[in-house]
Amino acid sequence: MVSLAAIAKLVRLPNLVIIALTQYAMRYLLMEPLLPSESFTLQFGNFQFGLLVFSTIMIAAAGYIINDYFDTRTDWINKPQEVVVGIKFSRRMAITLHSILNIIGIGIGVYLGFYINIPSLSLIFILATGLLWFYSTNYKRQFLIGNIIVAFLTAMVPLMVVLFEIPLLNRAYGDIMITRQANFIYMFAWVGAFSYFAFITTLIREIIKDAEDFEGDVAFGMKTLPIVLGTKATRAILGVLILLTIASLIFLLLKYILFSGSKTDFLSLAYFIIFLILPLLALFVIILLAKGKRDYRRASVIIKLVMLFGVLYSAVVFYTLNFRML
């Protein structure tokens, strides 16, 4: 009998919780308070939105399973204590569960595409499933392609919320917005900023993971960035990406957040410095001085926390829009 703990480990339950948290945060902490007035309401039904989150989780869980399925040999070298497929789950059971979760995820995605009368949006779910399969079987072993695919799919998690909401808002309130000479693009821009942050921080995390898994990846002939360019060049690239992330945060803070309203947003300033910029600076130092697996493991923990704090900034936005602006 397979234990619940083993299932949770196989599908990376904490990661699935963060995916759900991200999408709910985008909808209720960001998009809803950003509506132009109290007379406006979100048009994508709560039940349908719940299905969107569930579909995203199903496809992500299937992706984690197929990744473990094809990575068993390298995982025995890189992280033997975390191997599940072949020990707690038979390989046949893992591939069957992967298929079932994908069918559920894609099926719900197709329904939601037709529900909002944009069937083409259901292709996103099919594309995500295909990319996760080819990532695990091929792209992960190629230079940088796998890292970019994972970063792209992570960026799509918050973006999915706005892609399914804005078309319905345009149908419901398009005429009103035209008379105001306004649109909902600003909402897309806000969520897009979270997606950009998710993309670049995930890219950093994926490269750190490759550096951490260097030994196992070399043994099985992978062409990850640390293997192709070496650890020194990898640290330099990571340093540039971290500095780019910090520069992006400072730009957003100064141009769109800090002085955008009638009052200076000191809460956002403090949040950015304490929970985002300072940890990223610490990460920068750790990466530049990294000498082994333990250093990269510490770096991986820090970037995970930064990613989580990035999502939680939506709570600061919610507080600012609902209480500070009264």
N, C-alpha and C positions, 0 to 999 in steps of 0.2 A: 504494500500500500504506500503510495507516494504521499509524503507529509505536506501540509500547507506551507511549512517553512521552505521546503525544497521547491515548491511551485513559485513562491514569492521570490526566491533567489533566481530561478530560471528566467522569470519575466521582468526582473529588476523592479520589484514593487515600489521602492522609494522613487525611482525615476518616473514611473507611471503616475504616482501621486503628484509629482512636480508638474508633469504635463497637464494633468487635470487642473491643478492649482493655477497654472499659467493661463489656461483658456478661460476659466471662470473669472480670474482677476481682470483679464482684458475686457470681458463683457460687463461685469458688474462694478468693478472699481475704476475702470477707465472709460469705456464707451458710454455707459448709461449716464454718468454725471457730465459727460461732454456733450450730451444732447442740447440743442439750442435753447429749449425752454421746458418747463414742467408739462406742457401740453403735448410734447413729443414723447413717444415711447418706442422701445426697441420692438421690431416687427418679427424677428425670428423667434418663434415660440419657445418657451422654456423647455418643453418636452423635446422639441426638435434639437434645441441646443444641447440638451443632455445626451441625445443620440450622437451629435457631432463629437462631443468629448469622448463618449464611449467608443465610437468608431476609431478615433485617433489613438486611443489607448490600445485597442485590439490590434491595430496595424503595428504600433510600436512594440507591443509585447511579442508579436510574431517575428518582428525584426530581431529582437534580442535572442529569441529561441534559435532562429536560423544562423545567427552569428555564432552562438555557442556550438551549434551542430557542426559547423565547418572549422571551428577554431579549437577543437578539443586537443589536438596534438600540441599546438603552440601553447595553449593554456597550461598543459602539464609542466611546461618549463617556466613560463612567466608567472603563473599564479595557480599552482596545483591545488591549493586549499579551496579554490572557488569553482573547480570543475564539477559540473552537475550532470551533463549529458554523458551517458555511458556508465554512470554510477547510480544516481538516484532515478534517472530517466533512461530508458532504452532509447537508442537512436530512432527506432521506428515510432515510438511514442512521441518523441520530440517533433519529428517531421509531421506526424498526424496532427498534433496540437497546433503547430505552425500553420498548417493548411486550414484548419477549422477557424482559427482566429482571423486569418486573412479573408476567408469567405464572409465571415460576419462583418468585418470592417468595411470591405468593399461593397457588400450588399447594402449596408446602412448608408454608405456614401452615395451610392446610386440613387437610393430613395430620396435623400436630402437634395441632391441635384435636381431631380424632377419636382420635388416639393416647392422649390423656389423658382421653378421654371427656367433653370439654367442647367440643362443636363450635362453640358461640357465640364462643369465643376466636378462632376463625379470622376473625371479622368485623373484628378489630383490623387485620389485614393489608389487608383490603379498604378499611377506613376510611382507613388511612394512605395507601394508593395514591390514593384519591379526593381526600383533602385536599391531597396534593402536586400533583395535576393542577390542581385549582381554585385552589390557591395561585399556581401559575405563570401560569394563564390570567386570573385575576380578583382573588383576595383580596390578592395582593401589592401591587396598585395602590390598595387601599383603606386607609383610615385605621386603623392599628394591628391590624387583623384578621390580616393576613399575619404580622406579628411574633409574635402570640400563637399562631398555628397552628404555626409553626416551633418555638417554645419548648415547646409541648405535645408535639409529636412527639419532640423531643429528650429530654424528661422520660420519655417512654415507653420509651426505649432501656434504661435500667437496670430499669425497672418490669416489662418483659416477662419478665425472668428469674424474678422472684418470682411472677408470675402463673401461670407454667407449672410452678413447683416446689411451692408451698404446697398446692395441692389433692392432689397425690400424697403429700406428707408427712402430711397429715391422714388420708388413707386408710390409710397404713401404720402410723402411730403415734398415731392419734386416741385410741384407748382408753387407751394408756399416758399420754398427756398429760392426759386427763380425770382419771385417778386421781391425777395430780400437781397437779390443779387449775391446769393451765397450757395454753398454746396457742402457736402460731407467729406471733402477731400482732407480737411484738417484732422478728421478722425482717423483716416487711413494713415496720415503722417505720424500721428502719435503711436499707433500700433506698429507702424513701420519702424519707428525708432527702437522699440523693444525687439523687433525682429532682427534689426541690424546688430543690436547688442548680443542677441542670442547667437547670431551667425559668427561673429568675430570671437566671442568667448568660447564657443564650442570648437572653433578651429584651433584656438590656443590649446584647449584641453585635449583634443585629439592628437596634436603633435606631441604634447607632454606624455600622453599614454604611449605613443610610439617610442619615445625616448626611454620610457620606463620598461617597455617590453622588448628592448633592443636584442637581448640574448636569444630569446625564443624566436623572434622574427628572422634573425640572421640564420639560425639553424634550419629554417624551412624556406630559405631563399626569397624572402619578401623584399620588396623594393620601397620601403618606407623612407621618409625624408631623412631620418638620422642615419639609415644605412647607406643611402645614396650620397648624401652630402657630408656625413660625419657629424659627431655630436657638437663640435665647436661651431660649425655653421648653423646647426639646428638651434643652439642657444642664441645665436645672433638673430636668427629669423624670429624666434619667440620674443626676444627683447624688442624688436621692431614692432611686432604685432601688439605687444602689451603697451608700448608707448603710443601707438596709434589709437588703441582703445582709450587710454587716458586722455589723449588730445581730443578725441571725439566727445568724451564726456564733458570736458571743459568747454568745448565749443557749444554743445547743446545747453549746458548750464548757463553760459553767458548770453547766448543769443535768444534762446526761446523760453528759459525758465526763470532765471534769477531776477531779471528786470522786465519781464513781459507784462506784469500787471501793475496796478497802482501802488502795491506794496512790494517791498523787496522780499523775496521768498527765502528767508534764512533757514527754514526747515529743510528745503531741498538742498541748500548749500551744505548744511551740516551732514545730511544723509549721504550726499555724493562724496564728501571728503572722508567721513568715518567708515562707511560701508563699501565704497567702491574704489575711490582713488588710492587711499592708503593701503588697502589690501593688494591692489594691483602693483603699487610701488614695492611692497614687500615681496610679491611674486617676482617682480623684475630682478630684484637682488638675489633671490633664491636661485632663479634660473641662470643668471650670469655666473654664480659660484657653484652650480650643481656639479657633482663629481660621480654620482652613482644613483642606483635605484631608489634609495631612501630619500634623497633630495627631490627626485621627480615625484615620488609619492606625496611628499609634503606639498609640492607645487600643485599637484592634482587636487588635493583637499582644498587648497586656497581658491583655485579657480572655480571649483564647484560652489563654494560659499559665495563668491562674487556673482556667479550666475543666479543663485537663489536670491541674493539681495537685489539684483537687477529686477527680477520679477516682483519682489515685495515693494519696490518703489511705487508700484501702482497704488498701494495703500496710502502712500504719502500724497499722491495725486488726488485720490478720492477725498482725503481729509481736507486738502487745500481747496478743492472745488466746492465742497459741501459746507465747510465751516469757516475757513480762513477768509473766504471771499464774501461772506455775509455782511 
